[in-house]
């Protein structure tokens, strides 16, 4: 009985040492270059690699299709730009074939929401990386743990990571930009600077327009507008600049927008 236990223990130790001796699957990084262009870069520890293929899918597990096969799969480091990436939520993976018939698939990765200005994928280094946010130190991590931290930032947030040097990283929080202004099709200034109201079926519907000054004070409260096309005299506006308005149709807010009166009046 004791002999069997010793055999089992030795077998487990052997399996553990073998697993540690094997190289982990090569990692790769994805970077959104804009205009439907995505950069994929990788490091390959297998000198006996005879085929290396980039695959793409809308699903993280299925329906992957080959988009690129490198002519030099044995190179330790290389990259590829997908110039026709169809969607920001697409997934990528790498397919490796080694001499002798062994093959591997990397884990699938999605285009990150955040941004990193460097490729730090050498997880074997034991140096410490300092993570800063503004003037504060967030944490200090061994380099092999920094990769997990990096992935959690760029894949789960829209924050950016910038390297000061090889041992210091700065987090820059994402600041959303206000949506671009689009002029109203119902209330706008024409080429002559007159405020124009265009209200379809005004005689059949109940329109109400409230116009506000820049400080939020009500300038005009127009109830029961029955004219389909109406011009407001620009002299009625004391100054140039932005004015906001609320447009109601049958008692329901139809649009909240603004318009601009130029100084040339």
KAHU-V700501 format. One record per residue. N is the residue number from 1. OMEGA is omega in radians with two decimals (* if undefined). Layout:
<<N | OMEGA> <N | OMEGA>>
This chain:
<<1 | 3.12> <2 | 3.13> <3 | 3.14> <4 | 3.13> <5 | 3.14> <6 | 3.13> <7 | -3.14> <8 | 3.14> <9 | 3.14> <10 | 3.11> <11 | 3.14> <12 | 3.12> <13 | -3.14> <14 | 3.13> <15 | 3.14> <16 | 3.14> <17 | 3.11> <18 | -3.14> <19 | 3.12> <20 | -3.09> <21 | -3.13> <22 | 3.07> <23 | 3.04> <24 | 3.10> <25 | -3.14> <26 | 3.12> <27 | 3.08> <28 | -3.12> <29 | 3.11> <30 | 3.11> <31 | 3.11> <32 | -3.13> <33 | -3.10> <34 | 3.12> <35 | 3.10> <36 | 3.10> <37 | -3.11> <38 | 3.12> <39 | 3.06> <40 | 3.13> <41 | -3.06> <42 | 2.97> <43 | -3.04> <44 | -3.12> <45 | -3.05> <46 | 3.10> <47 | -3.12> <48 | 3.09> <49 | -3.10> <50 | 3.07> <51 | 3.11> <52 | -2.97> <53 | 3.03> <54 | 3.14> <55 | -3.05> <56 | 3.13> <57 | 3.01> <58 | -3.14> <59 | -3.08> <60 | -3.06> <61 | -2.99> <62 | 2.98> <63 | 3.08> <64 | 3.11> <65 | -3.13> <66 | 3.10> <67 | -3.13> <68 | 3.03> <69 | -3.06> <70 | 3.10> <71 | -3.13> <72 | -3.06> <73 | -3.09> <74 | -3.11> <75 | -3.10> <76 | -3.12> <77 | -3.11> <78 | -3.13> <79 | -3.10> <80 | 3.08> <81 | 3.03> <82 | -3.04> <83 | -3.13> <84 | 3.12> <85 | -2.97> <86 | -2.99> <87 | -3.13> <88 | -3.12> <89 | -3.11> <90 | 3.11> <91 | 3.08> <92 | 2.98> <93 | -3.14> <94 | 3.13> <95 | -3.11> <96 | 3.00> <97 | -3.12> <98 | 3.05> <99 | -3.10> <100 | 3.05> <101 | 3.11> <102 | 3.14> <103 | -3.10> <104 | 2.93> <105 | 3.00> <106 | 3.03> <107 | -3.12> <108 | 3.12> <109 | 3.11> <110 | 3.08> <111 | -3.07> <112 | 3.06> <113 | 3.14> <114 | -3.07> <115 | 3.05> <116 | -3.05> <117 | 3.14> <118 | 3.03> <119 | 3.11> <120 | -3.07> <121 | 3.10> <122 | -3.05> <123 | -3.12> <124 | -3.08> <125 | 3.14> <126 | 3.14> <127 | 3.12> <128 | 3.09> <129 | 3.12> <130 | 3.14> <131 | 3.14> <132 | 3.01> <133 | -2.97> <134 | -3.09> <135 | -3.07> <136 | 3.04> <137 | 3.13> <138 | -3.13> <139 | 2.98> <140 | -3.04> <141 | 2.90> <142 | -3.03> <143 | -3.10> <144 | 3.07> <145 | 3.12> <146 | -3.12> <147 | 3.10> <148 | 3.10> <149 | 3.13> <150 | -3.12> <151 | -3.14> <152 | 3.13> <153 | -2.99> <154 | 3.13> <155 | -3.07> <156 | 3.11> <157 | 3.05> <158 | 3.10> <159 | -3.12> <160 | 3.08> <161 | 3.14> <162 | -3.12> <163 | 2.99> <164 | 3.03> <165 | -3.08> <166 | -3.07> <167 | -3.12> <168 | -3.11> <169 | 3.10> <170 | 3.04> <171 | 3.04> <172 | -3.10> <173 | 3.10> <174 | 3.10> <175 | -3.11> <176 | 3.12> <177 | 3.10> <178 | -3.14> <179 | -3.14> <180 | -3.11> <181 | 3.06> <182 | -3.12> <183 | 3.13> <184 | 3.02> <185 | -3.11> <186 | -3.12> <187 | -3.02> <188 | 3.05> <189 | 3.13> <190 | -3.06> <191 | 3.14> <192 | 3.12> <193 | 3.09> <194 | 3.08> <195 | -3.03> <196 | 3.03> <197 | 3.09> <198 | -3.02> <199 | -3.11> <200 | 3.09> <201 | -3.09> <202 | -3.10> <203 | -3.14> <204 | -3.07> <205 | 3.13> <206 | 3.13> <207 | 3.04> <208 | -3.11> <209 | 3.06> <210 | -3.14> <211 | -3.06> <212 | 3.02> <213 | -3.11> <214 | 3.14> <215 | 3.11> <216 | 3.12> <217 | -3.13> <218 | 3.07> <219 | -3.11> <220 | 3.04> <221 | -3.02> <222 | -3.14> <223 | 3.07> <224 | 3.09> <225 | -3.07> <226 | 3.14> <227 | 3.11> <228 | 3.14> <229 | -3.04> <230 | 3.07> <231 | 3.03> <232 | -3.11> <233 | -3.12> <234 | 3.08> <235 | 3.12> <236 | 3.13> <237 | -2.98> <238 | -3.06> <239 | 3.03> <240 | 3.08> <241 | -3.08> <242 | 3.04> <243 | 3.13> <244 | -3.14> <245 | 2.98> <246 | 3.10> <247 | 3.13> <248 | 3.05> <249 | -3.10> <250 | 3.07> <251 | -3.11> <252 | 3.13> <253 | -3.12> <254 | -3.12> <255 | 3.00> <256 | -3.02> <257 | 3.13> <258 | 3.09> <259 | -3.05> <260 | 3.04> <261 | -3.10> <262 | -3.07> <263 | -3.01> <264 | -3.13> <265 | *>>
